[in-house]
Amino acid sequence: MTVMENVLQSDGSIKGVFAHNDEMALGVLQAIAATGKDIKVVGFDATDDAVNEVKGGRMIATVAQKPELMGETAILTAIRLIAGEEVEKSLPVEVELITK
């Protein structure tokens, strides 16, 4: 029995799960299937398998990171630091919510 199966058996009030990544979200889907409950699942990473589950209606969403934008932001920030400029402590990078 998986951890998620144990959680679902011990708490019948769960309506949704936000998984740390898509692999975990796919495992959650398997655990939910064993219970027959209607629980919404959102993953993170937008892997091909997760996007297919979203398209098929088994997951409600996955979140796609923007690695090119992350890299560009990092390089531009490094250049600013080298030039002696101050930069923000936190530099959030846009992500994209993938839904059906």
C-alpha positions as semicolon CSV with decimal commas, in nm:
position;residue;x (nm);y (nm);z (nm)
1;M;0,000;0,000;0,000
2;T;0,132;0,345;-0,091
3;V;0,153;0,644;0,137
4;M;-0,124;0,816;-0,058
5;E;-0,352;0,513;-0,025
6;N;-0,298;0,527;0,352
7;V;-0,374;0,899;0,357
8;L;-0,693;0,851;0,155
9;Q;-0,810;0,572;0,381
10;S;-0,744;0,772;0,697
11;D;-0,900;1,100;0,579
12;G;-1,219;1,088;0,378
13;S;-1,246;1,467;0,354
14;I;-0,968;1,516;0,096
15;K;-1,104;1,697;-0,209
16;G;-0,781;1,781;-0,389
17;V;-0,408;1,716;-0,404
18;F;-0,132;1,947;-0,525
19;A;0,167;1,722;-0,589
20;H;0,527;1,842;-0,568
21;N;0,588;1,706;-0,919
22;D;0,408;1,518;-1,195
23;E;0,550;1,179;-1,101
24;M;0,394;1,214;-0,758
25;A;0,069;1,334;-0,916
26;L;0,058;1,025;-1,139
27;G;0,109;0,806;-0,831
28;V;-0,173;0,991;-0,658
29;L;-0,399;0,915;-0,955
30;Q;-0,326;0,545;-0,911
31;A;-0,406;0,563;-0,540
32;I;-0,729;0,751;-0,609
33;A;-0,833;0,496;-0,872
34;A;-0,814;0,226;-0,604
35;T;-1,063;0,420;-0,389
36;G;-1,310;0,531;-0,655
37;K;-1,322;0,879;-0,499
38;D;-1,349;1,202;-0,698
39;I;-1,038;1,393;-0,592
40;K;-0,886;1,672;-0,802
41;V;-0,513;1,642;-0,875
42;V;-0,266;1,909;-0,987
43;G;0,094;1,826;-1,071
44;F;0,404;2,032;-1,140
45;D;0,650;2,006;-1,432
46;A;0,416;1,948;-1,731
47;T;0,570;1,614;-1,827
48;D;0,421;1,446;-2,135
49;D;0,245;1,183;-1,923
50;A;0,088;1,446;-1,698
51;V;-0,022;1,664;-1,990
52;N;-0,188;1,356;-2,140
53;E;-0,369;1,293;-1,809
54;V;-0,487;1,656;-1,810
55;K;-0,609;1,623;-2,170
56;G;-0,787;1,301;-2,074
57;G;-0,957;1,473;-1,781
58;R;-0,796;1,260;-1,508
59;M;-0,585;1,549;-1,372
60;I;-0,721;1,901;-1,359
61;A;-0,388;2,071;-1,424
62;T;-0,011;2,067;-1,427
63;V;0,227;2,361;-1,404
64;A;0,492;2,420;-1,672
65;Q;0,812;2,593;-1,569
66;K;0,998;2,812;-1,818
67;P;1,359;2,687;-1,804
68;E;1,474;2,921;-2,083
69;L;1,334;3,221;-1,896
70;M;1,487;3,094;-1,572
71;G;1,828;3,068;-1,739
72;E;1,796;3,408;-1,903
73;T;1,697;3,568;-1,572
74;A;1,991;3,402;-1,396
75;I;2,244;3,519;-1,654
76;L;2,111;3,875;-1,667
77;T;2,114;3,885;-1,286
78;A;2,473;3,758;-1,275
79;I;2,577;4,027;-1,524
80;R;2,411;4,293;-1,308
81;L;2,585;4,160;-0,996
82;I;2,925;4,155;-1,170
83;A;2,864;4,517;-1,272
84;G;2,812;4,600;-0,904
85;E;2,439;4,660;-0,930
86;E;2,195;4,559;-0,662
87;V;1,935;4,299;-0,749
88;E;1,611;4,191;-0,591
89;K;1,640;3,918;-0,328
90;S;1,370;3,716;-0,506
91;L;1,326;3,699;-0,882
92;P;1,009;3,502;-0,959
93;V;0,986;3,355;-1,307
94;E;0,651;3,313;-1,478
95;V;0,505;2,964;-1,500
96;E;0,215;2,837;-1,710
97;L;-0,090;2,651;-1,585
98;I;-0,180;2,368;-1,825
99;T;-0,549;2,276;-1,812
100;K;-0,786;2,087;-2,037
